[in-house]
Amino acid sequence: MPRYLALFGSLNVGSGNRITMADLRHALAREDIENVETVIASGNVLFDYDERPTEGLEEMFAYVMRERFDIDSFVAIRTREELRRAIEDNPFTGIGEDANVHTHFLGGQPTPEAYDALFAAYEGRGPEKLAAGERSLYIDYVEGQGEAG
């Protein structure tokens, strides 16, 4: 059975969309998701599930969040191989300072036109470098996230 990683957005351990990691593990286990482990209090989850496309799992997890917790949450799910490939494919790795080079996971694959529109809208706003990935966006923040344009 494959192992997956779920990366949740819109979850907060301090305020707003709050849930306990125990409640999250319990809700996912009720959906026949096995070996559910939360990564500290981040809302990120490691789990086992029958092999299936990660896009379908993202929909299922979003449904669980809506139905069980009344939270509309973004979730990106990746297999070990998808995660490895996303990190290795980042064109800024080894060029920029490691702490400033990020892989942002997306819920779907933007069209080339959508990426082009994003890059055009960002042009001239700051020194950051952007690149398109497979269901991801690569960013080299160059001067750090706190200084980003």
N, C-alpha and C positions, 0 to 999 in steps of 0.2 A: 504494500500500500504506500503510495507516495506521501512525502512530507511536504507541507506548504507553509508559507509565511503570509499572514494577513497584516497589512499595514493600514490602520484606521486613521482617518482624518476626522475632525469635528468631535473628538472625545477629549475630555479634560478631567484631570484628576483633582483640580482645585475648585472649579465652578462651572456653571453653564451645563453642558451635556455630560453630567457626571454619572458614572456607573462604577461599581466595584469590579475588580478583576474576577472575584469569585462569582459574581452574578453573570458576568460575561462568559466565563468558562462553563457555568451551569447551562446557560441558554444555548450555547453552541453544542454541548454534549447532548442536549435534548433533540438536536437535529441529526443525530447519528454521526457527528464529527468526533473522531477518536483522538486520544492522547493530546488533548487540548492543554497547552501551556501558555500562560501569559508572560510577556517579557517585562519584568518589574511592573510598574504601574503605568506603562506607556499606552496601553490599548493595543499593542502589537501582539499577535498570537501565532504560535507554532501549532500545527495540527496535522493529523493524518486523515486522508479521505480517499475514497475510490478515485482512480485516475479519471480526470475529466478536465476540459478546458478551464483555465483559471477565470476567464470572463464569466462563465456560468456560476462559478463559486462566488465571484464578486456580487453578482445579483442576489444570490441566496443569502450571503452575509448581510447585505444592505436590507433585505427583507426582514431578517431576524432583528436587526437593530430597530427598524421601524415598528415592527409588531410587538416586540418584547419590551422595548425601552422608550418608544415614541421619540426616537432620534433618527433624523435623516443624516446618515453618515456616508462619507466617501470611504471606500475600502479598495485597496489594491492588493491583489493576491498573486503571489509568484511561487513557482517551484524553485527548488535549489538551483536548477540549471538556468531558469529565466533570471534569477537574481544574479548569479555568477556572470552571465552574459551581459546583463545591463551594466554591471560595474566594470567589467573588462572592456566594454564597447565605449565607455566614456572617453571622448577624444581629448579631454583635458587632463586625464590621469598622467602623472609623471611630468607634466608641463607646468601646471599651476601648483601653488602651495596646497598640499593635501587637505588641510582644514577648510580651504575655500572652494574645493571642487566637490560638486554634489550631483547625485542622480536623483531626480524627482520622479516618482512613479505616478503614472496616470492611469485612470480607469479605462481608457480605450486608446485606440491609435488615431491621433489626429490626421487629417488629410494633409498632403504637402501644402495645399493652399492655406490651411489653418496655421501651420507652422510658419509659412511665409508672412502671413498677416501679423503673427505674434512678433516675429523678428523685426518686421518693418515698424511696428508700433513701439518697439523698445529702442530702436536705433537712436543713438545720440543721448540716451538718458543716463548712461553711466559706463564705466569701464568693463562691466561684466561681459562675458562671452557666453553665447547660447548655442546649443546644437540639438538637433532632432535625434531621437532614439526610438527604439521599438517599445511603444507604450511607456515612454519616458522622455523627460526633458533634461538635458545636461546643462549645467551652469557652472562656470568658473567665476566666483564672486570677486576675484582679483584682489580687491582691497578689504575683503571681509563682508559678511552679510549686513553688519551694522552700518556700513558705508554705501550699501547698494543704492543705485538710482532707481 
